[in-house]
Every structure is written in structure tokens, then in C-alpha cells.
Amino acid sequence: MWDRGGMKLETISAERAKTVVLTALNCNRAADLRLPRDLIAARKFFVRFVLPLPDAPDTPAFTLDDFDYLARHGERPEEVVDFEQTVGRRVRMEDGKEVLVMGEPDWEDEP
């Protein structure tokens, strides 16, 4: 599916991987989104394999307290996925406003 959408896999450094993951988790917190239940269940692996990765200069701060907060607070991502599959996607614009895009992406139209 990702390849059809034009998103090719690429190799990145451990520092970049940690930065991307922690940045995404901080975005979830800002958007009031809870962690997916599979990630909550894999907490010990997150602690063992993600947090010890080396930091890059732009790696955001993230602690186990942050993880535990995100495991208990916010909208469940499973509800977001259900909404996206049955209604449409909520997209946040640069000005912070949210727009509802009805339907699913049409991967067939992508180059």
C-alpha cells in the first residue's frame, strides 16, 4: 500500500529513528491522542529498544512518565481509525484549523 502511494522505504540512522518516533509521540500528545493499545502492550520493548537509542541534536525530550501519560489520556487511536474508515480524515491545516476530508485516499491517481 505504501509503495503504491509513493512512499519508499529508506534506511535511517538510530538517532534519526529515535527523533522521528519521539517527535510523533509528542505530536500525539499535542493532538490529545492516546497511544495505540499495541504500543501500550509493548511498553517494555519501547523502553528496551527505543529510549536507549542515541539522541540527535533535535531529539525531543521524552520520559517513561510521558509514555505512561499517553497510555492513559486522549482519544483512542482505534476510534480515529474507525472514523477515518467510515467517514473521512480530519486534517489539521498550518493555521491549526481542522478540516474534514470525506472518503479515502485514491491511491490509483498517484504517479
N, CA and C atoms as an extended XYZ file, in Angstrom:
333
Properties=species:S:1:pos:R:3:atomname:S:1:resname:S:1:resid:I:1 pbc="F F F"
N         0.827       -1.191        0.000 N   MET     1
C         0.000        0.000        0.000 CA  MET     1
C         0.872        1.255        0.000 C   MET     1
N         1.914        1.279        0.840 N   TRP     2
C         2.748        2.485        0.923 CA  TRP     2
C         3.483        2.722       -0.388 C   TRP     2
N         3.953        1.656       -1.013 N   ASP     3
C         4.665        1.790       -2.271 CA  ASP     3
C         3.748        2.364       -3.347 C   ASP     3
N         2.493        1.898       -3.378 N   ARG     4
C         1.525        2.442       -4.345 CA  ARG     4
C         1.288        3.921       -4.103 C   ARG     4
N         1.403        4.356       -2.850 N   GLY     5
C         1.205        5.764       -2.510 CA  GLY     5
C         2.458        6.603       -2.701 C   GLY     5
N         3.526        5.992       -3.206 N   GLY     6
C         4.751        6.734       -3.484 CA  GLY     6
C         5.669        6.904       -2.285 C   GLY     6
N         5.451        6.128       -1.237 N   MET     7
C         6.290        6.248       -0.044 CA  MET     7
C         7.263        5.080       -0.003 C   MET     7
N         8.481        5.320       -0.410 N   LYS     8
C         9.505        4.278       -0.464 CA  LYS     8
C        10.200        4.177        0.896 C   LYS     8
N        10.570        2.956        1.265 N   LEU     9
C        11.331        2.750        2.492 CA  LEU     9
C        12.756        3.231        2.284 C   LEU     9
N        13.339        3.768        3.339 N   GLU    10
C        14.733        4.186        3.279 CA  GLU    10
C        15.408        3.863        4.603 C   GLU    10
N        16.701        3.643        4.573 N   THR    11
C        17.472        3.364        5.772 CA  THR    11
C        17.826        4.683        6.438 C   THR    11
N        17.615        4.741        7.763 N   ILE    12
C        17.964        5.938        8.522 CA  ILE    12
C        18.813        5.531        9.728 C   ILE    12
N        19.476        6.494       10.327 N   SER    13
C        20.325        6.226       11.491 CA  SER    13
C        19.473        5.979       12.737 C   SER    13
N        20.089        5.400       13.750 N   ALA    14
C        19.407        5.179       15.027 CA  ALA    14
C        18.976        6.514       15.629 C   ALA    14
N        19.820        7.542       15.507 N   GLU    15
C        19.484        8.860       16.038 CA  GLU    15
C        18.248        9.416       15.353 C   GLU    15
N        18.182        9.274       14.033 N   ARG    16
C        17.037        9.781       13.272 CA  ARG    16
C        15.771        9.004       13.623 C   ARG    16
N        15.902        7.683       13.764 N   ALA    17
C        14.743        6.851       14.117 CA  ALA    17
C        14.169        7.292       15.457 C   ALA    17
N        15.030        7.490       16.443 N   LYS    18
C        14.554        7.909       17.764 CA  LYS    18
C        13.891        9.275       17.676 C   LYS    18
N        14.488       10.180       16.933 N   THR    19
C        13.927       11.524       16.794 CA  THR    19
C        12.555       11.483       16.140 C   THR    19
N        12.412       10.691       15.091 N   VAL    20
C        11.122       10.582       14.392 CA  VAL    20
C        10.062        9.999       15.316 C   VAL    20
N        10.401        8.926       16.024 N   VAL    21
C         9.433        8.279       16.908 CA  VAL    21
C         9.018        9.220       18.035 C   VAL    21
N         9.969        9.841       18.707 N   LEU    22
C         9.634       10.709       19.839 CA  LEU    22
C         8.919       11.976       19.384 C   LEU    22
N         9.254       12.487       18.216 N   THR    23
C         8.541       13.643       17.675 CA  THR    23
C         7.083       13.282       17.413 C   THR    23
N         6.857       12.094       16.835 N   ALA    24
C         5.487       11.643       16.574 CA  ALA    24
C         4.708       11.483       17.878 C   ALA    24
N         5.339       10.923       18.901 N   LEU    25
C         4.656       10.752       20.183 CA  LEU    25
C         4.324       12.099       20.814 C   LEU    25
N         5.214       13.065       20.672 N   ASN    26
C         4.920       14.407       21.189 CA  ASN    26
C         3.799       15.064       20.383 C   ASN    26
N         3.717       14.775       19.092 N   CYS    27
C         2.599       15.269       18.279 CA  CYS    27
C         1.289       14.641       18.746 C   CYS    27
N         1.327       13.356       19.076 N   ASN    28
C         0.133       12.702       19.613 CA  ASN    28
C        -0.327       13.410       20.882 C   ASN    28
N         0.621       13.735       21.734 N   ARG    29
C         0.253       14.416       22.985 CA  ARG    29
C        -0.380       15.768       22.679 C   ARG    29
N         0.213       16.519       21.763 N   ALA    30
C        -0.324       17.833       21.400 CA  ALA    30
C        -1.719       17.726       20.782 C   ALA    30
N        -1.980       16.619       20.071 N   ALA    31
C        -3.279       16.415       19.430 CA  ALA    31
C        -4.255       15.659       20.337 C   ALA    31
N        -3.845       15.382       21.561 N   ASP    32
C        -4.674       14.666       22.538 CA  ASP    32
C        -5.062       13.273       22.031 C   ASP    32
N        -4.058       12.552       21.496 N   LEU    33
C        -4.255       11.185       21.026 CA  LEU    33
C        -3.521       10.220       21.941 C   LEU    33
N        -4.220        9.230       22.399 N   ARG    34
C        -3.643        8.192       23.253 CA  ARG    34
C        -2.748        7.289       22.411 C   ARG    34
N        -1.857        6.562       23.057 N   LEU    35
C        -1.036        5.574       22.361 CA  LEU    35
C        -1.916        4.422       21.885 C   LEU    35
N        -1.551        3.798       20.761 N   PRO    36
C        -2.279        2.603       20.329 CA  PRO    36
C        -2.103        1.491       21.365 C   PRO    36
N        -3.112        0.673       21.521 N   ARG    37
C        -3.050       -0.376       22.557 CA  ARG    37
C        -1.904       -1.342       22.317 C   ARG    37
N        -1.511       -1.571       21.058 N   ASP    38
C        -0.383       -2.469       20.792 CA  ASP    38
C         0.925       -1.878       21.318 C   ASP    38
N         1.094       -0.572       21.198 N   LEU    39
C         2.301        0.063       21.732 CA  LEU    39
C         2.274        0.063       23.260 C   LEU    39
N         1.114        0.296       23.835 N   ILE    40
C         0.998        0.239       25.297 CA  ILE    40
C         1.401       -1.156       25.780 C   ILE    40
N         0.932       -2.183       25.097 N   ALA    41
C         1.253       -3.558       25.473 CA  ALA    41
C         2.741       -3.869       25.276 C   ALA    41
N         3.386       -3.160       24.361 N   ALA    42
C         4.805       -3.379       24.072 CA  ALA    42
C         5.700       -2.386       24.810 C   ALA    42
N         5.222       -1.824       25.902 N   ARG    43
C         5.971       -0.813       26.654 CA  ARG    43
C         7.399       -1.264       26.964 C   ARG    43
N         7.553       -2.512       27.412 N   LYS    44
C         8.892       -2.990       27.789 CA  LYS    44
C         9.841       -2.982       26.585 C   LYS    44
N         9.319       -3.236       25.386 N   PHE    45
C        10.167       -3.200       24.191 CA  PHE    45
C        10.525       -1.763       23.814 C   PHE    45
N         9.580       -0.844       24.009 N   PHE    46
C         9.845        0.575       23.775 CA  PHE    46
C        10.969        1.038       24.698 C   PHE    46
N        10.865        0.648       25.970 N   VAL    47
C        11.879        1.020       26.967 CA  VAL    47
C        13.224        0.394       26.611 C   VAL    47
N        13.198       -0.829       26.148 N   ARG    48
C        14.445       -1.551       25.871 CA  ARG    48
C        15.103       -1.151       24.554 C   ARG    48
N        14.278       -0.876       23.529 N   PHE    49
C        14.854       -0.701       22.201 CA  PHE    49
C        14.778        0.715       21.628 C   PHE    49
N        13.874        1.554       22.105 N   VAL    50
C        13.748        2.909       21.552 CA  VAL    50
C        14.437        3.943       22.445 C   VAL    50
N        14.078        3.968       23.704 N   LEU    51
C        14.644        5.009       24.586 CA  LEU    51
C        16.168        4.985       24.675 C   LEU    51
N        16.824        3.814       24.640 N   PRO    52
C        18.290        3.819       24.720 CA  PRO    52
C        19.001        4.255       23.433 C   PRO    52
N        18.274        4.389       22.334 N   LEU    53
C        18.928        4.830       21.101 CA  LEU    53
C        19.603        6.176       21.334 C   LEU    53
N        20.682        6.448       20.613 N   PRO    54
C        21.372        7.725       20.810 CA  PRO    54
C        20.514        8.907       20.368 C   PRO    54
N        20.704       10.019       21.043 N   ASP    55
C        19.989       11.248       20.706 CA  ASP    55
C        20.708       11.999       19.593 C   ASP    55
N        19.928       12.641       18.757 N   ALA    56
C        20.445       13.614       17.794 CA  ALA    56
C        20.277       14.990       18.434 C   ALA    56
N        20.874       16.023       17.877 N   PRO    57
C        20.708       17.361       18.462 CA  PRO    57
C        19.252       17.811       18.541 C   PRO    57
N        18.396       17.305       17.627 N   ASP    58
C        16.992       17.727       17.614 CA  ASP    58
C        16.038       16.690       18.204 C   ASP    58
N        16.570       15.694       18.908 N   THR    59
C        15.705       14.686       19.528 CA  THR    59
C        14.948       15.330       20.684 C   THR    59
N        13.612       15.254       20.670 N   PRO    60
C        12.850       15.869       21.756 CA  PRO    60
C        12.960       15.045       23.042 C   PRO    60
N        12.743       15.713       24.148 N   ALA    61
C        12.722       15.020       25.435 CA  ALA    61
C        11.489       14.129       25.498 C   ALA    61
N        11.654       12.959       26.088 N   PHE    62
C        10.535       12.045       26.270 CA  PHE    62
C        10.918       11.064       27.361 C   PHE    62
N        10.050       10.926       28.364 N   THR    63
C        10.336       10.075       29.510 CA  THR    63
C         9.304        8.952       29.623 C   THR    63
N         9.552        8.043       30.530 N   LEU    64
C         8.560        6.994       30.797 CA  LEU    64
C         7.286        7.591       31.361 C   LEU    64
N         7.405        8.686       32.110 N   ASP    65
C         6.198        9.375       32.591 CA  ASP    65
C         5.373        9.882       31.410 C   ASP    65
N         6.043       10.384       30.361 N   ASP    66
C         5.335       10.823       29.155 CA  ASP    66
C         4.622        9.640       28.495 C   ASP    66
N         5.316        8.510       28.401 N   PHE    67
C         4.719        7.311       27.816 CA  PHE    67
C         3.474        6.910       28.601 C   PHE    67
N         3.622        6.852       29.925 N   ASP    68
C         2.510        6.425       30.774 CA  ASP    68
C         1.336        7.397       30.692 C   ASP    68
N         1.622        8.687       30.578 N   TYR    69
C         0.547        9.668       30.406 CA  TYR    69
C        -0.210        9.402       29.105 C   TYR    69
N         0.550        9.211       28.019 N   LEU    70
C        -0.075        8.971       26.716 CA  LEU    70
C        -0.810        7.633       26.670 C   LEU    70
N        -0.437        6.712       27.527 N   ALA    71
C        -1.125        5.423       27.576 CA  ALA    71
C        -2.505        5.548       28.225 C   ALA    71
N        -2.724        6.620       28.986 N   ARG    72
C        -3.974        6.768       29.741 CA  ARG    72
C        -4.850        7.935       29.303 C   ARG    72
N        -4.310        8.866       28.533 N   HIS    73
C        -5.046       10.097       28.221 CA  HIS    73
C        -5.193       10.310       26.728 C   HIS    73
N        -6.307       10.906       26.353 N   GLY    74
C        -6.532       11.284       24.968 CA  GLY    74
C        -7.490       10.343       24.255 C   GLY    74
N        -7.796       10.718       23.030 N   GLU    75
C        -8.697        9.924       22.196 CA  GLU    75
C        -7.987        8.647       21.760 C   GLU    75
N        -8.692        7.541       21.824 N   ARG    76
C        -8.104        6.266       21.425 CA  ARG    76
C        -7.864        6.245       19.915 C   ARG    76
N        -6.681        5.861       19.471 N   PRO    77
C        -6.399        5.855       18.028 CA  PRO    77
C        -7.279        4.875       17.261 C   PRO    77
N        -7.742        3.823       17.930 N   GLU    78
C        -8.632        2.877       17.269 CA  GLU    78
C        -9.937        3.565       16.867 C   GLU    78
N       -10.387        4.530       17.673 N   GLU    79
C       -11.586        5.291       17.330 CA  GLU    79
C       -11.318        6.209       16.143 C   GLU    79
N       -10.113        6.773       16.090 N   VAL    80
C        -9.738        7.637       14.966 CA  VAL    80
C        -9.714        6.817       13.675 C   VAL    80
N        -9.116        5.634       13.725 N   VAL    81
C        -9.049        4.769       12.545 CA  VAL    81
C       -10.453        4.389       12.087 C   VAL    81
N       -11.320        4.030       13.017 N   ASP    82
C       -12.700        3.689       12.666 CA  ASP    82
C       -13.382        4.870       11.977 C   ASP    82
N       -13.202        6.070       12.501 N   PHE    83
C       -13.785        7.271       11.899 CA  PHE    83
C       -13.243        7.474       10.487 C   PHE    83
N       -11.923        7.309       10.328 N   GLU    84
C       -11.314        7.513        9.011 CA  GLU    84
C       -11.798        6.479        8.000 C   GLU    84
N       -12.059        5.263        8.463 N   GLN    85
C       -12.507        4.214        7.548 CA  GLN    85
C       -13.984        4.325        7.195 C   GLN    85
N       -14.768        4.956        8.060 N   THR    86
C       -16.206        5.022        7.818 CA  THR    86
C       -16.710        6.403        7.414 C   THR    86
N       -15.986        7.446        7.758 N   VAL    87
C       -16.464        8.802        7.483 CA  VAL    87
C       -15.474        9.584        6.628 C   VAL    87
N       -14.298        9.850        7.156 N   GLY    88
C       -13.293       10.637        6.444 CA  GLY    88
C       -12.151       10.988        7.376 C   GLY    88
N       -11.184       11.700        6.853 N   ARG    89
C        -9.999       12.058        7.636 CA  ARG    89
C       -10.109       13.486        8.134 C   ARG    89
N        -9.630       13.685        9.367 N   ARG    90
C        -9.515       15.033        9.908 CA  ARG    90
C        -8.082       15.486        9.658 C   ARG    90
N        -7.929       16.575        8.936 N   VAL    91
C        -6.607       17.080        8.582 CA  VAL    91
C        -6.424       18.441        9.233 C   VAL    91
N        -5.297       18.611        9.925 N   ARG    92
C        -5.006       19.892       10.560 CA  ARG    92
C        -4.208       20.759        9.584 C   ARG    92
N        -4.700       21.958        9.346 N   MET    93
C        -4.051       22.893        8.436 CA  MET    93
C        -2.928       23.627        9.178 C   MET    93
N        -2.106       24.346        8.448 N   GLU    94
C        -0.982       25.067        9.059 CA  GLU    94
C        -1.439       26.074       10.100 C   GLU    94
N        -2.633       26.643        9.922 N   ASP    95
C        -3.130       27.634       10.882 CA  ASP    95
C        -3.765       26.992       12.113 C   ASP    95
N        -3.743       25.634       12.173 N   GLY    96
C        -4.283       24.932       13.326 CA  GLY    96
C        -5.722       24.490       13.180 C   GLY    96
N        -6.421       24.989       12.161 N   LYS    97
C        -7.818       24.589       11.952 CA  LYS    97
C        -7.869       23.164       11.419 C   LYS    97
N        -8.935       22.470       11.777 N   GLU    98
C        -9.122       21.102       11.333 CA  GLU    98
C       -10.142       21.064       10.204 C   GLU    98
N        -9.843       20.287        9.158 N   VAL    99
C       -10.714       20.145        8.008 CA  VAL    99
C       -11.081       18.670        7.868 C   VAL    99
N       -12.337       18.390        7.570 N   LEU   100
C       -12.781       17.025        7.343 CA  LEU   100
C       -12.703       16.730        5.853 C   LEU   100
N       -11.945       15.695        5.494 N   VAL   101
C       -11.822       15.250        4.111 CA  VAL   101
C       -12.595       13.943        4.004 C   VAL   101
N       -13.665       13.956        3.229 N   MET   102
C       -14.538       12.789        3.125 CA  MET   102
C       -13.932       11.733        2.200 C   MET   102
N       -14.190       10.470        2.508 N   GLY   103
C       -13.738        9.373        1.672 CA  GLY   103
C       -12.322        8.953        1.989 C   GLY   103
N       -11.822        8.006        1.202 N   GLU   104
C       -10.483        7.500        1.418 CA  GLU   104
C        -9.564        7.990        0.315 C   GLU   104
N        -8.246        7.959        0.566 N   PRO   105
C        -7.321        8.401       -0.485 CA  PRO   105
C        -7.459        7.532       -1.726 C   PRO   105
N        -7.335        8.136       -2.863 N   ASP   106
C        -7.404        7.394       -4.123 CA  ASP   106
C        -5.989        7.126       -4.604 C   ASP   106
N        -5.408        5.998       -4.129 N   TRP   107
C        -4.018        5.667       -4.472 CA  TRP   107
C        -3.851        5.451       -5.967 C   TRP   107
N        -4.913        5.114       -6.653 N   GLU   108
C        -4.808        4.841       -8.093 CA  GLU   108
C        -4.411        6.093       -8.871 C   GLU   108
N        -4.750        7.284       -8.387 N   ASP   109
C        -4.439        8.518       -9.095 CA  ASP   109
C        -3.007        8.985       -8.867 C   ASP   109
N        -2.294        8.364       -7.924 N   GLU   110
C        -0.934        8.775       -7.608 CA  GLU   110
C         0.014        8.287       -8.695 C   GLU   110
N         1.068        9.072       -8.981 N   PRO   111
C         2.024        8.638      -10.020 CA  PRO   111
C         2.835        7.438       -9.592 C   PRO   111
